Amino acid sequence: MRENIFFLVLVFLSLQNAFALFQPVEGIEDAELKRVVISGLNPSLIYVASTNSLYKSKEDGTIFKKISVFTDEEIQHIFFDPYLANALYVATSRHLYRVNQHLLRLFTAPEEDFIYTAATHEGSFYVGTSSGLYCAREEVLNWKKLSRLGNHSVRSLEPSKKGLYIATSRGLYLLGANNNIKRVFVTREAEDEESTLLPNIVKVDIFQKSRVWLGTTQGLFTSPAAEGQWKKLYVEGMDNLSITSLAQTKLESSTLYAGSSKGLFKIDLKHRRAQQIFEGLSASYVNWVAFNSQGTMYAATSKGLFQNDYFTPASCHSVEKVLEAEPSIEEVQQAALRYNEVHPDKIRRWRTALRCRAFFPRVSLDYDKTVTYDSGADRYYTGPRDWGVTFSWDVADLIWDIHEDDVDTRSRLNTQLRLDIIDEINRVYFERVRLKHEIATSTFPEEELFHKKLRLKELTAILDGYTGGYFSQHKGVE
């Protein structure tokens, strides 16, 4: 019995954790995904970029359609216009495009340059390349190179109230008013690649606008207020990981999410601890992370796009909510044991009857019919007909009954069969609960949804078979 209770506790805990599962998003052909962005003005509008294809969804991320394929160039970054709800910008290795109803080319990199990123800030476009930063006013598009940055590669751009943060191979710069450029963070190059410190991603905190996060090849750095006061944030569990993306949700004020080459991490900023999020996430390389306004997380990885709404404050994530219309596991177990006649009460009844057996005597019923032969008359005479009843006791049965060996043998067989049935009931019951929750909280294509609902009915039929129909007769069972 202890083993069964321990098993149920483990299943219960695993069930709670299972609700944190990432779900793969269907409808995207490519596996290697670079970016996923969600419009802040129209949350149902989501774009996903692979190496050379762009996908669009207007159905809250449930249905994606490929809208563009880029030949001989790779998509490096995508971002929305902060003032136009449907305007998307795509930075490929060679060009910058605006995607609205049509694909409009805005910038072409010089022959030897490679584009890494792009951004808009205060009415200007900025394009970061392998040999510096180019900029142009949106209404003129007269491109020029910012010579004060030199020919250093630009990997990430982040607009802020203070100016435009520029992450380069030489450090982090801030482009302020009057095109004033100031280096606020210095990188470190070393012969040993593991010791090289280069910025990968810069992000302004959504709660404290004066705070800036810098994801590097050597972990996470932060600047609480003034430029130049940068320090490394030592986080237990991910100190020196190479960070590829940073994201926050307004639902959690003291949490930062970091994508890396080693997986996705949830950083507790108060306690400086990192927890890896991996349930259902089959890829270890996370290129980009984004949240919608409801807290649904999207992760663009090396093995596709994954979705997770575990962090939204929805009551459907509680075990009690899922099980409120279902019979409890204990009720199903008891019904199955009684229907299959392997309930422990059966053995107890056997042993009680065996203890009482010694007090009951053996009863023998006799019939006496005497036949006499008369040799003189050469005939038989029938005597009186007598009935007799005999009672006998075996006093030794009061101490030990030989039938106890039979009960012990049957008890062992009964116990083994009971444990087998309980194990199967537990497996089917909790698989059904997980599947029911998955169907209720996730979105699937019509064909996949059909198979999942069919599997749900199959699991219900199995439980009915073990309980003689008790399970589906329970009020509320779907």
PyMOL commands that set and color helices and strands:
alter all, ss='L'
color gray80, all
select helices_A, chain A and resi 2-18+147-149+177-179+193-195+315-317+319-323+329-339+344-357+395-398+404-441+446-467+470-473
alter helices_A, ss='H'
color red, helices_A
select strands_A, chain A and resi 23-24+33-38+46-50+53-57+65-69+75-80+88-92+95-99+103-108+115-121+124-129+132-137+144-145+154-159+164-168+171-175+181-186+199-204+212-216+219-223+231-232+243-247+255-260+263-268+273-277+286-291+297-301+304-308+362-374+379-392
alter strands_A, ss='S'
color yellow, strands_A
deselect
rebuild
show_as cartoon
